[in-house]
Amino acid sequence: MFMQIAIGAIGIGIVLMVGYIVIAQVRTALPTPQVTNDCLGQVGIDPDCAGLDNTSTLIDDAGFVSGTTATQATVFAGFGLVAVGIIVLAAFGLINIFK
């Protein structure tokens, strides 16, 4: 019985590791859309542009970047919950062996 649980946990662990790699690679492979820079040439003129890039015509879309980052964090949190489930399952199997 424990051997079946152990083999299942190893299989799920491998799927988790592949999932982490796939999600990370997909996020980095997605092209980031560019938007027009409203702060172009606004050096010391517009207080909303203080500290922002004011030399580039196009900049990365902040909504896309934060959205993909949040999605990746959510998926990784789900993977973490599955990993905790595997640990609990393995602990349950060990308890049953030594009972």
HELIX and SHEET records of a PDB file:
HELIX    1   1 PHE A    2  ALA A   29  1                                  28    
HELIX    2   2 PRO A   47  CYS A   49  5                                   3    
HELIX    3   3 ALA A   62  ILE A   97  1                                  36    
SHEET    1   A 2 GLN A  34  THR A  36  0                                        
SHEET    2   A 2 LEU A  58  ASP A  60 -1                                        
END                                                                             
